[in-house]
Amino acid sequence: MKDFVFQQFAIQQSKEVFRVGTDGVLLGALVNLQNAQNILEVGTGTGLISLMMAQRNSSAKILALDINEEAVGVSQTNFNNSPFNERLTSQLIDYKEFNINIQFDLIACNPPYFEENASSKDVFARQKVMLDFNDLIEKSAQLITNNGLFSVIIPSQDADDFIEISEKFDLHLVRKINIFGIEGGVLKRNILEFSKTKINCKILDFIIEKSPRKYSDQYLELTKEFHIFKK
């Protein structure tokens, strides 16, 4: 399978691992890294989001977890081949069984969001087989610092449920990004960021395309340090 090449790193891909996609690029580029020095990514896949975070924050150390052995191998290879290799580690583990004596300034995740079904494609990455929203939120609430952030990208129809579950674990919504696939189109995704500290929630809109197959100025500006755009 062909590598996906960015400006500062390349992503080796595998048929057994969820490929590079727009959701991962958006979370990697939009997640708030301002005070994050110790970062955890849950369900890293190819390692895309961790690599983008490492490029954006030159001092952060990032631990990336996945339950898929192939994903851990692919992501670690991508980490090793990157300029950020000394700050990135991939680990094979079920997040529900992950126990560590430290907490994280940021936990980022592009979680599985389809209900369990008969499809055999990317089962762990796409379906809530091994990790549902409740498990993800509960564990993350235990592992972030008091001033830390928990950040996810999910389908917009799941946002209200995700926010409600998070409140049960004292995680409060502090930023919500409404992502539209095309200008004037329907809301497709939300990036949600939570903290243990209650503050006024910032709500932003983001548009990927201004017309079919033409990226918006917003998207071009966001990804200008990552994508290699054809002239």
C-alpha positions, 0 to 999 in steps of 0.5 A: 500500500502506498505511503502517504507523504506529508511535508515533514514525515511519511505514513506507511500504511497497511491493509490491516490498519485504518488508513490516513483520513480527514478526521485524523488530519483535522484532530491532529491539526486542531487539538489544543496543544498549548500546555501539553507536554505529556500526551497520550493518544488512544487508538493510534492506527498509523500514528498520524495524529501523534506525528502531527501533534509532535510536529506542532509541539516541539517539546511534547512527549507522546505515548500512542496506544493501540489494541491492534498489533499490526497498528503498533508495528506500523505506527512505531515504524512511522515514528522511527522514520520521523524527525520526532522519533525520540519523543514518540512511543507506540504501545500494544495494550487494551486501553481499558487495561492501561494502568500507569502512575502518571497523568497526562496533560492531553488525551487525544482520540479518534474513537471507533463510532459504529455500533458492532456489525457484520462488516469485517473492515477495520473492526477495532478502529471503526466499531465499538467492539473493544472500546465504547464511549463510556469506557473511553471517557471513564478511563480518560477521566482517570488519566488527565491532570486537573488542568488537562484536556481530553479531545476527540473527533466524532460524528455530530449525531453522537455529540450530545450523548458523548457530552452527557456521558462525560459530565457523569465523569466530571469532564466538562465541555470547554471547546466544540468545533462544528465541522462541515464537509462543504460550505452550506452543507450539513454538520458532519463531525465535532471535535469536542474538548473536555476539562475537569475545570468548568469554563465557558465553552468556545464554539467554532465552525470549520468548513473543509470544502468551499465547493466540491473537491476545492478546499476552503481557505480555512482548511488550506490555512490549517494544513499548510504545514502538513499537506503537500498541495499540488501547484 
